[in-house]
Amino acid sequence: MIAAIAASRVLSSPVVTATLSLEEAFAHCEARVRSHYENFPVGLFVPKDKRPYVHALYAFARAADDFADEPRYAGMRAEKLDQWEQRLHAAYRGEAEDPVFLALGETVRRLDIPKQLLLDLLSAFRQDTEKSRYVSWQELLDYCRRSADPVGRLVLLVFGYRDPELPSLADAICTALQLANHWQDLAVDLAKDRIYVPGELLDRFQVSEADLHAGVVSPGVRELLRELIARTRELFDRGRPLCDRVGRDLRFELRLTWLGGSGILDRIEAVGYDVFRRRPHYRLPGKLGLAWRALRWQVA
């Protein structure tokens, strides 16, 4: 049943769900997650009973992100994102018309997920199709608030954490993760004519867009990246207590995520801030080291 539902049909036109069970819809989401070319083992450390919800949420967000970024959707990105938003509203009304939204509708109903979190994600994806420069740090943080922070809040809801003090800690970690990814992928984004470094900081350190495209770690570029990393590390530190306040069901994965994200900042520093010639990342020994450190985590 799952193999018969082609991904292109799901993304381009409604699929009749009269003959689909919820189990089949959730299985479809899992298949889409596992087949994506950028797939991370989503849900690997998530308890089995919660994995279908994670897969449904990820399938929704992954498709929307593809609309905003994949070359095959050029010229129709706004239309696709508008259609996706319409289907989201329909799912909240109990009127899902394809497997992704059938599973998503059940997920948001069972977990009482605010629609605004998912609308914020769509807003950020849409912004990526319209905006490629940021004037101020606050403007960039607002983008992260919609592109990254909903993910952490969704994770807390999936795992049943509703302590009102936790979302702000999750926001700090998720924003930091997003920013670390921006600095890690500075050269990748430049090739797409996207610059997430705020203009006010470029001006402050007297770095031009041409300097960035030159790919040379000049004193100004080095000081700029040092400032960006310091601000990002402060956010990681602000959110770190969350890693100790969740239970065993989420603790290891959250600590691993925190270590991996903050460690990227260390790697950028270790290569002398040269993110142009080499993209800082983890090889297998580094990943194993992260897992060991997560297991040996010391509560602050």
Backbone as CSV, one residue per row, in Angstrom:
resi,resn,N_x,N_y,N_z,CA_x,CA_y,CA_z,C_x,C_y,C_z
1,MET,0.828,-1.200,0.000,0.000,0.000,0.000,0.865,1.253,0.000
2,ILE,1.907,1.235,0.839,2.763,2.401,0.952,3.512,2.642,-0.348
3,ALA,4.057,1.604,-0.926,4.839,1.766,-2.148,3.997,2.287,-3.291
4,ALA,2.701,2.049,-3.235,1.832,2.442,-4.335,1.526,3.931,-4.343
5,ILE,1.790,4.608,-3.218,1.494,6.045,-3.133,2.758,6.815,-3.455
6,ALA,2.888,7.260,-4.667,4.116,7.936,-5.101,4.262,9.272,-4.398
7,ALA,5.518,9.622,-4.072,5.763,10.885,-3.366,5.290,12.071,-4.181
8,SER,5.473,12.038,-5.476,5.069,13.182,-6.283,3.575,13.413,-6.218
9,ARG,2.774,12.369,-6.113,1.326,12.529,-6.015,0.953,13.155,-4.694
10,VAL,1.652,12.751,-3.638,1.339,13.305,-2.326,1.620,14.798,-2.289
11,LEU,2.687,15.218,-2.952,3.089,16.616,-2.891,2.320,17.503,-3.850
12,SER,1.754,16.921,-4.920,1.153,17.772,-5.934,-0.358,17.752,-5.971
13,SER,-0.990,16.714,-5.431,-2.439,16.654,-5.485,-2.970,15.838,-4.334
14,PRO,-4.196,16.112,-3.879,-4.778,15.374,-2.767,-4.904,13.900,-3.114
15,VAL,-4.703,13.045,-2.124,-4.862,11.615,-2.294,-6.062,11.167,-1.480
16,VAL,-6.987,10.487,-2.084,-8.184,10.050,-1.386,-7.802,9.108,-0.261
17,THR,-8.315,9.365,0.934,-7.919,8.584,2.099,-9.028,7.671,2.587
18,ALA,-10.089,7.523,1.817,-11.211,6.719,2.280,-10.794,5.287,2.578
19,THR,-9.800,4.781,1.819,-9.376,3.404,2.012,-8.113,3.305,2.854
20,LEU,-7.609,4.435,3.341,-6.391,4.427,4.140,-6.723,4.364,5.626
21,SER,-6.047,3.485,6.331,-6.179,3.468,7.776,-5.148,4.421,8.368
22,LEU,-5.330,4.764,9.636,-4.340,5.608,10.299,-2.980,4.921,10.326
23,GLU,-2.979,3.623,10.527,-1.723,2.881,10.562,-0.980,3.014,9.235
24,GLU,-1.713,2.931,8.132,-1.095,3.075,6.819,-0.599,4.498,6.596
25,ALA,-1.353,5.479,7.080,-0.933,6.870,6.922,0.354,7.144,7.697
26,PHE,0.432,6.642,8.926,1.653,6.819,9.710,2.825,6.072,9.061
27,ALA,2.557,4.893,8.522,3.612,4.133,7.854,4.121,4.874,6.623
28,HIS,3.210,5.539,5.929,3.607,6.334,4.772,4.561,7.452,5.187
29,CYS,4.251,8.131,6.294,5.126,9.195,6.790,6.502,8.639,7.144
30,GLU,6.520,7.494,7.795,7.802,6.889,8.159,8.611,6.559,6.913
31,ALA,7.959,6.028,5.897,8.652,5.688,4.659,9.227,6.929,3.986
32,ARG,8.469,8.012,4.000,8.946,9.254,3.397,10.159,9.792,4.156
33,VAL,10.100,9.721,5.489,11.207,10.194,6.304,12.465,9.390,6.009
34,ARG,12.337,8.091,5.955,13.508,7.223,5.802,14.064,7.232,4.384
35,SER,13.279,7.660,3.412,13.743,7.658,2.028,14.343,8.979,1.590
36,HIS,14.213,10.015,2.429,14.701,11.327,2.012,16.218,11.333,1.954
37,TYR,16.746,12.022,0.936,18.196,11.993,0.700,18.982,12.648,1.817
38,GLU,18.362,13.555,2.595,19.069,14.193,3.702,18.687,13.550,5.041
39,ASN,18.071,12.395,4.963,17.471,11.839,6.171,18.480,11.564,7.283
40,PHE,18.183,12.101,8.448,18.831,11.734,9.698,17.938,10.668,10.320
41,PRO,18.474,9.729,11.082,17.615,8.693,11.665,16.605,9.269,12.648
42,VAL,15.626,9.989,12.109,14.614,10.652,12.928,13.843,9.620,13.733
43,GLY,13.771,9.847,15.034,13.017,8.937,15.879,13.821,7.761,16.388
44,LEU,15.131,7.717,16.062,15.945,6.572,16.439,15.937,6.334,17.939
45,PHE,16.025,7.407,18.721,16.071,7.273,20.174,14.718,7.566,20.822
46,VAL,13.693,7.704,19.995,12.365,8.013,20.503,11.640,6.706,20.855
47,PRO,10.959,6.643,21.999,10.194,5.444,22.335,9.255,5.044,21.204
48,LYS,9.100,3.765,21.008,8.366,3.243,19.861,6.962,3.823,19.747
49,ASP,6.287,4.027,20.872,4.907,4.507,20.817,4.802,5.968,20.377
50,LYS,5.935,6.701,20.430,5.922,8.103,20.039,6.464,8.329,18.627
51,ARG,7.106,7.333,18.050,7.733,7.509,16.738,6.747,7.895,15.642
52,PRO,5.536,7.333,15.592,4.627,7.747,14.524,4.352,9.249,14.525
53,TYR,4.258,9.862,15.707,4.002,11.294,15.791,5.204,12.091,15.269
54,VAL,6.399,11.635,15.629,7.609,12.294,15.144,7.688,12.196,13.627
55,HIS,7.379,11.024,13.092,7.442,10.838,11.643,6.419,11.720,10.926
56,ALA,5.224,11.844,11.488,4.187,12.668,10.856,4.604,14.135,10.838
57,LEU,5.121,14.621,11.960,5.550,16.013,12.032,6.732,16.275,11.104
58,TYR,7.666,15.322,11.067,8.837,15.500,10.216,8.449,15.459,8.741
59,ALA,7.539,14.549,8.373,7.116,14.455,6.977,6.459,15.753,6.525
60,PHE,5.654,16.349,7.399,5.024,17.638,7.094,6.081,18.713,6.860
61,ALA,7.035,18.833,7.786,8.042,19.884,7.699,9.032,19.630,6.574
62,ARG,9.403,18.356,6.367,10.376,18.025,5.333,9.866,18.397,3.952
63,ALA,8.605,18.082,3.682,8.025,18.404,2.382,7.979,19.910,2.169
64,ALA,7.572,20.658,3.203,7.502,22.109,3.089,8.888,22.704,2.852
65,ASP,9.884,22.178,3.529,11.248,22.645,3.335,11.712,22.382,1.904
66,ASP,11.332,21.233,1.367,11.674,20.922,-0.024,11.021,21.901,-0.989
67,PHE,9.769,22.250,-0.726,9.094,23.229,-1.589,9.903,24.522,-1.649
68,ALA,10.445,24.920,-0.499,11.160,26.190,-0.409,12.564,26.130,-0.994
69,ASP,13.140,24.931,-1.105,14.576,24.845,-1.398,14.955,23.997,-2.604
70,GLU,14.161,22.994,-2.923,14.554,22.060,-3.977,14.395,22.681,-5.371
71,PRO,15.369,22.476,-6.255,15.312,23.071,-7.600,14.045,22.708,-8.381
72,ARG,13.519,21.501,-8.173,12.371,21.075,-8.979,11.102,21.881,-8.695
73,TYR,11.104,22.653,-7.610,9.923,23.465,-7.289,10.102,24.936,-7.661
74,ALA,11.190,25.244,-8.363,11.411,26.624,-8.792,10.231,27.106,-9.637
75,GLY,9.778,28.323,-9.339,8.658,28.887,-10.071,7.301,28.543,-9.506
76,MET,7.262,27.611,-8.567,5.972,27.246,-7.970,6.061,27.113,-6.448
77,ARG,7.107,27.676,-5.858,7.325,27.512,-4.416,6.176,28.113,-3.600
78,ALA,5.789,29.342,-3.928,4.726,30.008,-3.175,3.424,29.224,-3.289
79,GLU,3.123,28.760,-4.482,1.893,27.997,-4.694,1.886,26.720,-3.868
80,LYS,3.007,26.000,-3.859,3.098,24.749,-3.110,2.961,24.994,-1.608
81,LEU,3.622,26.030,-1.111,3.536,26.331,0.318,2.131,26.784,0.701
82,ASP,1.481,27.539,-0.170,0.098,27.947,0.096,-0.819,26.727,0.152
83,GLN,-0.624,25.790,-0.765,-1.428,24.563,-0.758,-1.183,23.759,0.515
84,TRP,0.086,23.715,0.929,0.430,22.956,2.149,-0.247,23.583,3.366
85,GLU,-0.286,24.915,3.408,-0.948,25.590,4.525,-2.448,25.325,4.503
86,GLN,-3.053,25.326,3.340,-4.483,25.023,3.231,-4.779,23.619,3.750
87,ARG,-3.905,22.687,3.415,-4.103,21.311,3.886,-3.904,21.198,5.393
88,LEU,-3.019,22.040,5.930,-2.834,22.062,7.379,-4.115,22.510,8.065
89,HIS,-4.710,23.599,7.593,-5.963,24.076,8.176,-7.041,22.992,8.065
90,ALA,-7.087,22.305,6.923,-8.076,21.248,6.733,-7.855,20.107,7.723
91,ALA,-6.595,19.769,7.974,-6.298,18.687,8.918,-6.783,19.027,10.315
92,TYR,-6.635,20.289,10.714,-7.111,20.707,12.032,-8.642,20.693,12.105
93,ARG,-9.293,20.766,10.958,-10.758,20.650,10.935,-11.201,19.198,10.815
94,GLY,-10.245,18.278,10.737,-10.590,16.869,10.577,-10.937,16.505,9.152
95,GLU,-10.390,17.268,8.174,-10.724,17.058,6.768,-9.475,16.728,5.954
96,ALA,-8.605,15.873,6.483,-7.361,15.520,5.794,-7.661,14.807,4.482
97,GLU,-6.830,15.106,3.463,-7.056,14.541,2.144,-5.875,13.736,1.606
98,ASP,-4.840,13.541,2.385,-3.740,12.686,1.930,-3.064,12.072,3.154
99,PRO,-2.197,11.089,2.947,-1.618,10.360,4.079,-0.875,11.230,5.077
100,VAL,-0.063,12.186,4.578,0.700,13.033,5.498,-0.227,13.771,6.451
101,PHE,-1.289,14.331,5.906,-2.165,15.143,6.747,-3.167,14.306,7.530
102,LEU,-3.442,13.111,7.071,-4.247,12.199,7.889,-3.485,11.852,9.166
103,ALA,-2.197,11.517,9.001,-1.355,11.208,10.163,-1.120,12.457,11.007
104,LEU,-0.903,13.588,10.356,-0.668,14.825,11.096,-1.900,15.237,11.886
105,GLY,-3.071,15.102,11.278,-4.302,15.458,11.976,-4.485,14.648,13.246
106,GLU,-4.193,13.356,13.166,-4.297,12.512,14.350,-3.246,12.906,15.391
107,THR,-2.060,13.278,14.916,-0.979,13.674,15.820,-1.327,14.933,16.597
108,VAL,-1.791,15.956,15.895,-2.088,17.219,16.584,-3.283,17.062,17.503
109,ARG,-4.204,16.158,17.157,-5.374,15.935,18.017,-4.962,15.240,19.307
110,ARG,-4.172,14.191,19.185,-3.778,13.422,20.369,-2.850,14.208,21.288
111,LEU,-1.971,15.010,20.700,-0.971,15.716,21.498,-1.357,17.155,21.802
112,ASP,-2.506,17.593,21.298,-2.978,18.957,21.528,-1.913,19.973,21.104
113,ILE,-1.470,19.859,19.863,-0.413,20.722,19.340,-1.017,22.012,18.783
114,PRO,-0.568,23.164,19.263,-1.076,24.436,18.733,-0.744,24.578,17.249
115,LYS,-1.714,24.973,16.468,-1.498,25.137,15.026,-0.420,26.170,14.733
116,GLN,-0.296,27.172,15.597,0.632,28.261,15.329,2.067,27.762,15.192
117,LEU,2.438,26.711,15.910,3.795,26.173,15.786,4.078,25.733,14.356
118,LEU,3.105,25.081,13.734,3.273,24.588,12.375,3.158,25.728,11.366
119,LEU,2.309,26.701,11.663,2.224,27.877,10.801,3.527,28.683,10.838
120,ASP,4.166,28.728,12.006,5.442,29.429,12.111,6.494,28.772,11.220
121,LEU,6.522,27.438,11.203,7.457,26.739,10.327,7.216,27.101,8.870
122,LEU,5.950,27.072,8.459,5.627,27.424,7.075,6.022,28.866,6.771
123,SER,5.838,29.746,7.747,6.212,31.142,7.570,7.713,31.267,7.318
124,ALA,8.509,30.503,8.045,9.963,30.552,7.870,10.372,29.978,6.517
125,PHE,9.744,28.879,6.119,10.059,28.301,4.807,9.708,29.297,3.699
126,ARG,8.570,29.952,3.856,8.162,30.940,2.858,9.158,32.112,2.832
127,GLN,9.647,32.486,4.002,10.599,33.588,4.063,11.883,33.234,3.312
128,ASP,12.287,31.978,3.356,13.488,31.561,2.638,13.347,31.727,1.131
129,THR,12.119,31.742,0.639,11.904,31.922,-0.796,11.881,33.403,-1.178
130,GLU,11.804,34.271,-0.192,11.621,35.699,-0.458,12.771,36.572,0.046
131,LYS,13.532,36.049,1.000,14.512,36.896,1.690,15.857,36.174,1.753
132,SER,16.905,36.876,1.380,18.231,36.249,1.395,19.260,37.068,2.171
133,ARG,18.834,38.172,2.775,19.726,39.004,3.574,19.013,39.419,4.862
134,TYR,19.800,39.639,5.925,19.259,40.062,7.216,20.005,41.305,7.678
135,VAL,19.244,42.298,8.104,19.831,43.581,8.483,20.403,43.529,9.886
136,SER,19.655,42.953,10.828,20.044,43.017,12.230,20.037,41.632,12.868
137,TRP,20.675,41.568,14.030,20.684,40.323,14.809,19.269,39.963,15.239
138,GLN,18.484,40.945,15.624,17.115,40.675,16.051,16.270,40.124,14.902
139,GLU,16.517,40.618,13.718,15.792,40.114,12.556,16.135,38.652,12.307
140,LEU,17.395,38.302,12.467,17.813,36.911,12.311,17.216,36.033,13.403
141,LEU,17.186,36.532,14.638,16.587,35.759,15.731,15.097,35.524,15.498
142,ASP,14.421,36.495,14.903,13.006,36.305,14.596,12.818,35.182,13.587
143,TYR,13.711,35.109,12.615,13.661,34.000,11.657,13.857,32.666,12.383
144,CYS,14.842,32.614,13.275,15.095,31.381,14.037,13.905,31.028,14.924
145,ARG,13.229,32.051,15.445,12.052,31.803,16.289,11.008,30.996,15.535
146,ARG,10.911,31.230,14.234,9.908,30.529,13.436,10.462,29.290,12.723
147,SER,11.743,29.299,12.397,12.309,28.180,11.643,12.830,27.062,12.532
148,ALA,13.265,27.392,13.751,13.912,26.412,14.616,13.163,26.159,15.921
149,ASP,12.727,27.231,16.578,12.132,27.076,17.909,10.897,26.179,17.932
150,PRO,10.037,26.209,16.903,8.881,25.302,16.943,9.274,23.833,17.048
151,VAL,10.438,23.477,16.509,10.868,22.077,16.546,11.073,21.619,17.994
152,GLY,11.759,22.431,18.767,11.983,22.071,20.168,10.687,21.994,20.950
153,ARG,9.794,22.921,20.694,8.505,22.914,21.398,7.675,21.698,20.997
154,LEU,7.762,21.306,19.742,7.053,20.109,19.292,7.610,18.861,19.966
155,VAL,8.923,18.802,20.095,9.542,17.651,20.767,9.048,17.554,22.209
156,LEU,9.010,18.681,22.904,8.519,18.664,24.286,7.086,18.158,24.351
157,LEU,6.247,18.575,23.411,4.853,18.133,23.402,4.738,16.649,23.087
158,VAL,5.544,16.168,22.141,5.519,14.743,21.805,5.848,13.900,23.029
159,PHE,6.802,14.375,23.832,7.222,13.621,25.010,6.401,13.960,26.254
160,GLY,5.419,14.825,26.115,4.518,15.102,27.222,5.023,16.103,28.235
161,TYR,6.021,16.918,27.878,6.553,17.918,28.804,5.814,19.239,28.613
162,ARG,5.079,19.642,29.621,4.268,20.853,29.534,4.580,21.854,30.644
163,ASP,5.709,21.676,31.310,6.175,22.651,32.286,6.396,23.980,31.556
164,PRO,5.751,25.063,31.970,5.862,26.336,31.249,7.263,26.939,31.250
165,GLU,8.154,26.437,32.095,9.515,26.966,32.130,10.412,26.345,31.063
166,LEU,9.994,25.220,30.483,10.867,24.492,29.565,10.928,25.056,28.140
167,PRO,9.826,25.553,27.574,9.899,26.023,26.186,10.964,27.080,25.928
168,SER,11.180,28.003,26.855,12.186,29.046,26.618,13.588,28.447,26.572
169,LEU,13.823,27.390,27.361,15.117,26.710,27.319,15.287,25.986,25.984
170,ALA,14.214,25.355,25.526,14.260,24.680,24.229,14.487,25.685,23.112
171,ASP,13.858,26.860,23.224,14.038,27.904,22.211,15.512,28.296,22.098
172,ALA,16.173,28.451,23.237,17.583,28.867,23.222,18.441,27.829,22.513
173,ILE,18.195,26.548,22.804,18.975,25.489,22.161,18.690,25.444,20.669
174,CYS,17.419,25.519,20.299,17.063,25.401,18.883,17.572,26.584,18.068
175,THR,17.482,27.785,18.616,18.033,28.938,17.925,19.541,28.780,17.767
176,ALA,20.209,28.316,18.824,21.651,28.105,18.756,22.010,27.066,17.697
177,LEU,21.231,25.992,17.620,21.476,24.962,16.603,21.335,25.535,15.195
178,GLN,20.307,26.353,14.996,20.088,26.965,13.694,21.251,27.884,13.338
179,LEU,21.685,28.698,14.292,22.781,29.622,14.028,24.087,28.875,13.766
180,ALA,24.358,27.839,14.549,25.575,27.043,14.325,25.583,26.458,12.924
181,ASN,24.413,26.022,12.472,24.305,25.493,11.115,24.564,26.571,10.071
182,HIS,24.100,27.788,10.333,24.355,28.893,9.403,25.849,29.171,9.286
183,TRP,26.568,29.189,10.408,27.998,29.505,10.354,28.766,28.324,9.752
184,GLN,28.324,27.125,10.048,28.939,25.931,9.467,28.774,25.912,7.941
185,ASP,27.614,26.353,7.477,27.282,26.306,6.052,27.406,27.666,5.372
186,LEU,28.241,28.527,5.910,28.368,29.868,5.348,28.706,29.818,3.858
187,ALA,29.651,28.981,3.480,30.047,28.881,2.076,28.944,28.251,1.233
188,VAL,28.268,27.252,1.782,27.168,26.601,1.068,26.066,27.605,0.771
189,ASP,25.724,28.421,1.763,24.668,29.416,1.583,25.089,30.519,0.614
190,LEU,26.365,30.888,0.658,26.853,31.904,-0.275,26.635,31.458,-1.721
191,ALA,26.846,30.162,-1.972,26.654,29.625,-3.324,25.196,29.715,-3.757
192,LYS,24.288,29.805,-2.787,22.858,29.947,-3.080,22.406,31.407,-2.996
193,ASP,23.372,32.310,-2.871,23.109,33.741,-2.718,22.290,34.024,-1.465
194,ARG,22.604,33.309,-0.391,21.984,33.561,0.910,23.074,33.927,1.908
195,ILE,22.843,34.999,2.643,23.773,35.408,3.695,22.962,35.641,4.961
196,TYR,23.199,34.793,5.955,22.475,34.925,7.216,23.209,35.824,8.208
197,VAL,24.454,36.130,7.944,25.175,37.058,8.821,24.514,38.427,8.722
198,PRO,24.059,38.989,9.833,23.368,40.287,9.773,24.248,41.391,9.205
199,GLY,23.625,42.250,8.414,24.359,43.360,7.811,25.014,44.259,8.826
200,GLU,24.365,44.442,10.000,24.938,45.326,11.007,26.277,44.801,11.523
201,LEU,26.445,43.477,11.546,27.711,42.905,11.984,28.748,42.932,10.874
202,LEU,28.307,42.759,9.637,29.231,42.920,8.515,29.821,44.330,8.535
203,ASP,28.964,45.304,8.759,29.426,46.691,8.812,30.350,46.922,10.004
204,ARG,29.985,46.363,11.134,30.779,46.579,12.360,32.204,46.070,12.194
205,PHE,32.363,44.927,11.502,33.692,44.337,11.343,34.296,44.643,9.972
206,GLN,33.640,45.553,9.253,34.129,46.020,7.957,34.393,44.866,6.996
207,VAL,33.405,43.968,6.927,33.454,42.834,6.004,32.356,43.022,4.967
208,SER,32.703,42.973,3.717,31.728,43.127,2.646,31.283,41.758,2.137
209,GLU,30.207,41.754,1.365,29.775,40.507,0.744,30.863,39.978,-0.184
210,ALA,31.550,40.877,-0.850,32.647,40.465,-1.734,33.747,39.762,-0.938
211,ASP,34.002,40.236,0.288,35.006,39.590,1.143,34.595,38.152,1.452
212,LEU,33.318,37.953,1.737,32.837,36.604,2.025,32.966,35.715,0.794
213,HIS,32.589,36.238,-0.357,32.677,35.448,-1.589,34.131,35.129,-1.947
214,ALA,35.056,35.982,-1.516,36.471,35.723,-1.788,36.967,34.491,-1.035
215,GLY,36.293,34.158,0.061,36.643,32.953,0.808,37.979,33.032,1.517
216,VAL,38.386,34.226,1.903,39.653,34.422,2.603,39.367,34.817,4.052
217,VAL,40.046,34.151,4.986,39.845,34.456,6.402,40.735,35.649,6.773
218,SER,40.276,36.809,6.428,40.982,38.038,6.775,40.792,38.325,8.259
219,PRO,41.549,39.249,8.819,41.326,39.606,10.232,39.881,40.006,10.520
220,GLY,39.254,40.746,9.595,37.873,41.150,9.800,36.916,39.967,9.801
221,VAL,37.117,39.034,8.878,36.270,37.840,8.813,36.460,36.996,10.067
222,ARG,37.710,36.886,10.523,37.988,36.101,11.729,37.277,36.700,12.943
223,GLU,37.351,38.016,13.090,36.696,38.658,14.229,35.176,38.573,14.108
224,LEU,34.673,38.638,12.904,33.232,38.496,12.681,32.754,37.119,13.125
225,LEU,33.448,36.085,12.691,33.047,34.728,13.056,33.233,34.475,14.550
226,ARG,34.260,35.071,15.123,34.454,34.935,16.572,33.256,35.521,17.322
227,GLU,32.761,36.660,16.858,31.596,37.294,17.487,30.346,36.440,17.295
228,LEU,30.142,35.928,16.091,28.971,35.093,15.817,28.979,33.835,16.686
229,ILE,30.142,33.232,16.829,30.253,32.016,17.628,30.029,32.325,19.104
230,ALA,30.541,33.441,19.587,30.333,33.805,20.995,28.856,34.004,21.298
231,ARG,28.141,34.670,20.403,26.709,34.887,20.616,25.941,33.566,20.570
232,THR,26.362,32.691,19.689,25.687,31.404,19.562,25.971,30.516,20.764
233,ARG,27.207,30.542,21.238,27.564,29.728,22.408,26.802,30.205,23.643
234,GLU,26.560,31.495,23.740,25.780,32.019,24.868,24.373,31.420,24.871
235,LEU,23.795,31.245,23.699,22.461,30.632,23.606,22.506,29.163,23.995
236,PHE,23.535,28.447,23.553,23.674,27.051,23.973,23.761,26.966,25.498
237,ASP,24.556,27.839,26.101,24.709,27.830,27.558,23.385,28.152,28.251
238,ARG,22.625,29.076,27.671,21.343,29.457,28.258,20.366,28.275,28.260
239,GLY,20.407,27.468,27.214,19.462,26.360,27.116,19.928,25.067,27.751
240,ARG,21.201,24.994,28.156,21.769,23.743,28.660,20.992,23.111,29.810
241,PRO,20.422,23.884,30.748,19.688,23.252,31.847,18.565,22.327,31.395
242,LEU,18.029,22.537,30.204,16.962,21.658,29.718,17.443,20.221,29.633
243,CYS,18.713,20.032,29.321,19.271,18.683,29.183,19.225,17.908,30.493
244,ASP,19.109,18.619,31.608,19.068,17.977,32.920,17.669,17.945,33.522
245,ARG,16.726,18.654,32.886,15.389,18.761,33.461,14.381,17.813,32.814
246,VAL,14.781,17.199,31.714,13.889,16.213,31.103,14.203,14.835,31.670
247,GLY,13.287,13.885,31.452,13.455,12.542,31.976,14.335,11.671,31.092
248,ARG,14.459,10.432,31.477,15.333,9.506,30.769,14.855,9.241,29.351
249,ASP,13.562,9.468,29.090,13.040,9.202,27.755,13.583,10.164,26.706
250,LEU,14.084,11.314,27.126,14.552,12.325,26.185,15.971,12.801,26.485
251,ARG,16.459,12.454,27.649,17.704,13.033,28.155,18.900,12.759,27.246
252,PHE,19.100,11.498,26.848,20.287,11.162,26.062,20.275,11.862,24.714
253,GLU,19.152,11.817,24.006,19.095,12.434,22.686,19.281,13.946,22.767
254,LEU,18.722,14.555,23.800,18.852,16.002,23.942,20.298,16.383,24.254
255,ARG,20.936,15.616,25.141,22.333,15.897,25.453,23.220,15.689,24.228
256,LEU,22.948,14.653,23.470,23.706,14.391,22.253,23.547,15.534,21.261
257,THR,22.326,16.037,21.127,22.060,17.152,20.227,22.793,18.410,20.684
258,TRP,22.741,18.693,21.975,23.414,19.869,22.516,24.927,19.778,22.293
259,LEU,25.491,18.627,22.578,26.930,18.445,22.402,27.329,18.571,20.935
260,GLY,26.520,17.980,20.059,26.835,18.037,18.639,26.785,19.448,18.095
261,GLY,25.744,20.195,18.474,25.605,21.557,17.979,26.670,22.487,18.509
262,SER,26.894,22.443,19.827,27.907,23.332,20.405,29.303,22.916,19.954
263,GLY,29.472,21.620,19.680,30.767,21.145,19.205,31.123,21.660,17.825
264,ILE,30.127,21.948,17.006,30.399,22.533,15.692,31.099,23.880,15.852
265,LEU,30.706,24.628,16.860,31.371,25.907,17.119,32.842,25.686,17.442
266,ASP,33.120,24.648,18.244,34.507,24.315,18.566,35.286,23.964,17.306
267,ARG,34.653,23.249,16.397,35.336,22.817,15.172,35.610,23.990,14.239
268,ILE,34.693,24.944,14.215,34.938,26.140,13.409,36.163,26.883,13.949
269,GLU,36.252,26.980,15.264,37.414,27.620,15.875,38.685,26.824,15.599
270,ALA,38.567,25.503,15.635,39.738,24.639,15.468,40.362,24.741,14.082
271,VAL,39.551,25.084,13.066,40.096,25.222,11.703,40.427,26.683,11.400
272,GLY,40.542,27.479,12.457,40.918,28.873,12.269,39.842,29.693,11.593
273,TYR,38.576,29.312,11.814,37.408,30.009,11.265,37.306,29.896,9.735
274,ASP,38.064,28.973,9.150,38.033,28.823,7.701,36.910,27.864,7.305
275,VAL,35.702,28.401,7.218,34.541,27.603,6.812,34.372,27.618,5.295
276,PHE,35.318,28.240,4.612,35.224,28.364,3.153,35.849,27.167,2.434
277,ARG,36.983,26.710,2.927,37.668,25.594,2.265,37.240,24.236,2.795
278,ARG,36.730,24.195,4.022,36.318,22.923,4.609,35.108,23.154,5.497
279,ARG,34.103,22.364,5.291,32.885,22.467,6.112,33.094,21.670,7.394
280,PRO,33.116,22.324,8.550,33.299,21.594,9.810,32.170,20.582,10.021
281,HIS,32.532,19.337,10.263,31.532,18.296,10.475,32.165,17.171,11.280
282,TYR,31.369,16.158,11.599,31.840,15.033,12.394,32.031,13.799,11.521
283,ARG,33.169,13.166,11.664,33.366,11.845,11.085,32.967,10.815,12.136
284,LEU,33.043,9.554,11.790,32.573,8.506,12.700,33.220,8.576,14.078
285,PRO,34.547,8.720,14.190,35.135,8.800,15.542,34.560,9.956,16.357
286,GLY,34.315,11.084,15.679,33.740,12.223,16.382,32.334,11.948,16.863
287,LYS,31.553,11.251,16.042,30.187,10.911,16.440,30.196,9.949,17.632
288,LEU,31.115,9.005,17.600,31.223,8.076,18.727,31.649,8.819,19.995
289,GLY,32.536,9.804,19.816,32.957,10.606,20.962,31.810,11.395,21.551
290,LEU,30.931,11.919,20.700,29.762,12.647,21.181,28.859,11.741,21.996
291,ALA,28.644,10.525,21.497,27.784,9.586,22.216,28.378,9.245,23.589
292,TRP,29.687,9.066,23.640,30.350,8.767,24.909,30.203,9.934,25.886
293,ARG,30.384,11.145,25.393,30.249,12.319,26.256,28.806,12.493,26.726
294,ALA,27.859,12.148,25.868,26.454,12.236,26.283,26.161,11.242,27.398
295,LEU,26.769,10.067,27.312,26.589,9.053,28.351,27.267,9.463,29.654
296,ARG,28.371,10.182,29.545,29.160,10.572,30.715,28.860,12.001,31.147
297,TRP,27.765,12.541,30.689,27.353,13.934,30.935,27.376,14.262,32.419
298,GLN,27.950,15.421,32.747,27.968,15.895,34.114,26.935,17.010,34.285
299,VAL,26.043,16.839,35.225,25.020,17.842,35.477,25.690,19.107,36.005
300,ALA,25.360,20.233,35.391,25.997,21.507,35.776,25.482,21.968,37.134
